[in-house]
Amino acid sequence: MSTLKRVPTDFAVLGGTPAFDHPLPVGQLYFPSWERYEEAMRGIFERGWFTNHGPLAQELERRFAELADVRNAITVTNATLGLVMGAKALGLTGRVVVPSFTFVATAQAMTWAGLEVVFADVDRETHQLTPATLAPVLDDDVSAVLAVNLWGGTCGPDALEELCAERGVTLFFDSAHGTGVSVGGRPLGGRGALEVFSFHATKTLSATEGGCVCTDDDELASRLRNIRSSYGAGAPVAVEVTGNGRFSEAQAAIALLNLDDLPANVANNARLHTAYTEGLAGIDGIRVVAPTGADESTYPYLVAEVDETTFGMSRDALVGLLAAENVIARRYFRPGVHRLPPYRDDPRNVALHLPTTEHLARTLVQLPIGALVDLGSVERICTLVGAAHRLSGHLVAREAA
């Protein structure tokens, strides 16, 4: 294993020894110890209650509602299904605005719910939807706005709530990145009509897979529970459709253990994020994007912007170079959703130009952070990036030859 790269041929893309002897992934990947996991699983088998809103799922809903300071937390199979359920429970029809700079499932969930997706651009500095980027597409045919809280920050929900209230438009949130994030002294969870969180393994609070829909509206919560179809989980109410969005006891067990560990895991993320910020600060052409719009973040991602002209190589070239060193960097989000099927073939989107989304899709990179990363790893990655910048002219010329 070699860390110091003095000449171009020291890099693995040109035959050198990789800096890491095993792949270092992007994503949180926090998981409880085997002993705690085994004990939790034993309890599930002893009770013989494996799904259908069991005691662990009920406990997780209570505890997550406390964390999010919200009246109702409804656990679901995954966050994508939570978004579909949310749209159905709200009775939405027609057109819904979604930022194009997001994970494709945000938009696809609205398509599954039978809605027409209208794409908005995001702010250049924060990468978030704002009133300024929303207003140009907020016409009279829009019935709802699905805003996204990115990178352990927020899209400034209060200002969006004010604008949507003025226009009589329903606002709800994809807060997949938002567990434990707060703004104005209040955690995410109770903004808009509802918020949807992800418990995927790559998120700060992991159930290995899963999600949760939060709302302060008790009637809306009852509709969500009935759409989810967990018998006896709440008052029966009339809903348009039901499905199977139940959250298993195994998912709940892991989420509860990781909820116990959340303060320590967030502290680890913060240390790693600070180390990256300091380690990359002196490298021309690299800008670490700090979480914005939040007074408390969980630092679930290390996002950096690569200025090809100043850094000396493109974002894509850097990702390839790091991959050869066993650093699994990611290009999130690429491309903008309006450039993905089926949306790219919509005549309205063929000529749609969202300059900030398209710029970010070309320049952003995520670097490893989370359970499998330590401060030594961060130092080595920063050293690699610095060497790539210093030797960029030679590296680009060698690879082109």
N, C-alpha and C positions, 0 to 999 in steps of 0.2 A: 504494500500500500504506500503510495507516494503522494505527498501533499504539495511540496514546493515545485513549481513549474517555472524553470529559468529560461528555457528555450522552447520553441514550438513543438519539437519532437518529444518533449516531456508530457505533452497532452495525450490522452488516450486516443483521441480521434486521429492522431498521427503516429500511433504505435506505442505510446508511453503506457506506464502502469496507472490504472485508475486510482483516483484519490481515495475511494471507498471500496472495500472488498465485498460489499453487498448493497443492493439498491436502497436508497434512502427516500421514502415516498412523501409526497404531499398528503396532508390530511391529519386530523387529530389522532385517531386510532388509540384513544385511551380505553383501557380494559381493566376490570378489577382483577385482583390476584386469583389464582386457581382455587385457593382454599375458600375464599369468600364466594366465588362463583359456584363451587361444588355444594356449599352449604345452602345457597339459595335454590339451586336446582333440586336438591334433596327435598326441601320443603314443598316444592311444587309437586313432586311425585308422591309425596306422602299425602297431600291433600287431594290428589287426583283431579285438580281443577287447572286445566291447561290453557283455556281461552274463554271467550264470552264474558268479558268484564269481571275477571276474578279479583281476589283481594289485593294482589300486588298492583294490578292496573288501577284499582280504586285508590290505593295509597299514593301511587305516582300522580294521579290526577289531583289529589288533595295537595300534595307537596309542590307540584308544578304551579298550581293556582296560587299558592303562597309566594313562590319565587317570582311569579309574573304579576303579583298583586292584582288578580283578576277574579271575578266571581266563578267563572266556569272554565275548566280545562278538559277537553275531550280528546283522549288518546285515539290515534288511528294507525292503520297499518303502515302508512308512509305519508310524507308531507305532500306529495303530488296528489294522492287521493284526498287528502285534507283540503287542498285547494278546490278540487272538483266538488266535494261535498259542500264547501263554503259557498261556492257560486250557486249550487242548487238550493241550499238552505235559505239564501238571500232572495231567491226567486228572480235572479237576474235574467234579462233577455237582451237581445240586440248586440250593441258594440261595447267592448271593454278595452280601456287603454292599458297597455303593459309596456314597461321600458324594454327596448330591444337588447340592452346590455344586461343580460341575466341568463341563468341556466334555462335551457330550452323547455324544461318541464313546466316552468311558470306559464308560458304561453300555451303549451300543449294541454295543460289542465283546463284552460278556458275553452279550448276547442272541444275537448271531451265533454265539457258542460254545455255545448251547443251554442257558444257565444262567438261573435266575430271579433277577432283581435285587431286592435289598432296600435301601431308601434310609436313610441315616443323616444326621443333622444335623452341623454343624461348630461349632467354637469361635467365640465372638463376636469375640474380639480378633485371633486368628491366622488365621481362616478355614479352619483345617485340621481334619481328623478327629483326634480324641483318644480315649484310653481312656474318658473320661467320656461322649463323644457316641456311641461305638461300643457300649458295654456294653448300653444298653437294647434293641438289636436283635440282639444276639449270642446267639441261642437255640440249642437243640440241633439245629435243622434247617439251620443255616448251615454250609457246608463250607469257605468261604473268605472272605477280606476283601481287597478291592482298594482300598488306600489311595492317596491322591493327594498329591504334594509340590507345593505351589503357590507361585507368585510369586517363585521364586528362593530360597525357604526350604524347610523340611521340616515334616512332620507329627509330628516326634518319633518316628522309627522304632523306637528302642530300646524305648520304653514299649509301643508297639503289638506289637512282637515278643514281649515278655514276656507280655502279655495273651493273645495268640493261641496261644502255646506252652502256657500254662496250660489253655486251652480245647480244645487239640488241633485248631486251625483253621489252614488254610494261609493265609499272608499273602504278598501280592505287591504291587508298587507301580507306579502310573502316575507316572513321573518325567519326563514330557514337558518340564517347565520346569526340570529338575534338572541339566543338563550343567554340570560344573564346580563344583557346590555341594557343600560338605562340612559335616559335623557331627561333633563330637568328634574333630577332626583326621583324619577319614576321609571320602573322597568318597562321594557317592551312587553306587550301582552294585551293591553286594554285599549289600544288606539283603533280608530275606525270602527267598522262594524264587527270585524274579527281579525285575528292574526293567526298565521299558520307557522309552526316551528318544525324543524327537522331534527330527528334523533338518529340520523345516519351515522355510520362509524367515522366519517370525515368531519363531523360536527363536534362542537365543544361538549355537549351532553349526548352521549351515544347510548342507544339501545341495540347497537349493531345495525338496526333499521327501524324506522318508525317515525311518527310525527304526532303533533298535538295542535288542536284548534282551540284558541282562547277567545272568549268574549264576555262582556259584562251584561249582555242581553240574555236573560233567562229563557225567554220564548225561543230565541234563535238557537240557544244551546239545546233545548228540547228537540227542535227539528234536526239538529246535527246528530244527536244521539239516536234518533229514530232512523235517519238515513244510514248511519253506521250499522244499525241493526244489532244491538246488543240487548237481548231480552232482559227486561226488568231493571235496566240501567237508568230509567227515568220515566216521567209521565208519557203515556202514549199520545202522540199528536199526529195530525194528518200531514203527510209529506207526499211530494210528487212521485218520488222513487225511493226504494231502499236498496241496499247492497250489502256487501260484507267488507267492512273496513275495520274489523275488530283487531284489537291489540293483544298479543299473546302474553301469558304470564312470564314466559322466558324473556321476552323483550322488556317487560316491566321490571323484572329482577335485575337485569343488567343496568337499566336506566337508573334504578334506585341506588345501586351501588355506586354508579358514576356520579349521581347527584351528591352522595356523601363526599366524594372526592373532588367535587367541582371547584372549591376554593383553591386547593393545592394545584389542580390542573391549570386553572386560570393564572395563578401566580407563575407557574412554569412557562406558560405562553408569553406572559409579559416579559419575563427575563430574556427569553429567546428573541422576542421582537425588538427589545432594546439592544441586544447584542448585534442583531442584523443591522439595525438603524445606525449604530455607531461604526460597525465594521464596513458598511458600504458607503458611508458618508463622504469619504475622500475620493471616491471613484467617479470620474467624469462620465456623464451619460447614464447614470443609474440614480433613480429617485424612488426611495421607499415611500409608499402611500400609507399614511397613518389613518386609522379609523376616524371618521369625522361625524359630527352631529350627535355625539354621545359624551356624557360625562363619566361613564364607566364602560369599558370594553372588555371582552374576553380574549381579544387578540387571536382569533381563530385562523387567520391567514397572514402570511407575509407576502404582500403584493408590491412589486416594483415595476417601474416604467423604464423601458430601455430606449434611449435616444440614439438611433443608429449612427447619425452623423457624428455625435460627440463621443459615443462609446467605441465606435470603430467596427462594429458588426451588428447585424440585425438581431432582433429578439429571437427569431427562429434559429439563427445560427448559434446563439448562446445556449438555447435549449438543447440543441443537438450536441454541443460541446459538453454541457453538463451531464447529459444522459450517458455519454461515453465514460464519464467519471463516476457513474452510479449515483448521480444526483438527479432524481426524477422531478424536474421542474415541469410546470404545466402552463398552458396558454389559455387562461380563463378571461373572458369568454370569447371563443373564436369559432366561427364568425358571429356577428350579431344575429339574433334570432330571425330578423327579417331577411337574412340571407340563407336561411336553412329551409329545407322542405318541411311542410308544404307551402310555407309562407312566401318563399322566394318566387313562386310561380304565380302568385296573386298579382293581377295587373296593377293594383294599387301599390305594390311593393317593388315591382321591377325597377321603377324609376325613383324609388324612395331613397333619399340621401340623408343619412343620419351621421353627420361628420364626426361627432365625438365618439359615438359607438364604433364607427369604422376605424378611427384612430386608435382607440384603446384595444380593439381586437388585434391590431398589428403590433402593439408595443408592450402589452402587459405580460408579466411572468409571475407565477407563484413559486416560491421556494419552500423547501420542507420546514415544517414547524409542527410541534405536538409531541406525542408520547415517545416516538422513536428518535427524537433529536435531542442532543445535549449541546452545551455551550462550546465544547470542542468541535463538534460537527459544524456549528455556525461559523466558527473561526476559520475552519478549513474551506467552507463554501465561499466565504467572503474573500479569502486568499485566492481561490480559484477564479472568481469573478474579476478580481484586481489584476491577476496575471493575464486573463483573457483580454482585458482592456489594454494592458501594457504591450502585449504581443499581437494585438488584433490585426495589424497590417500584414504580419508574416503568416498568421493563421489563416486569414481569408485568402491570401495569395496561394498558400500551400494547398488548401482544400479545392481551390479553383483549378489548380494545375492538373 
